[in-house]
Amino acid sequence: MAWTGSGTDRFLRRQPAGEDRISTLPDDLLLLVLRRLDTRTALGTGVLSSRWASLPRELPALDFSVGDILPPRYHQMDPPPR
């Protein structure tokens, strides 16, 4: 079946494996996406590629919670003795 129609149809076609279409978006649009993520996930996107590495630094605000940063083993600690 051949594709016919408007330019929006191109988004429905399968892309070759390995093609990174998200990184071709402008930084402003990527930053809008990162603003909707929790801080830990937004910072973690920096390891995806060298292009993404600087994006979290451009976010206007990061909401840090100690529980978000500490590894899970710290959440299981017993309270200190009284």
Secondary structure by P-SEA (a helix, b strand, c coil): ccccccccccccccccccccccccccaaaaaaaaaaccaaaaaacccccccccccccccccccccccccccccccccccccc
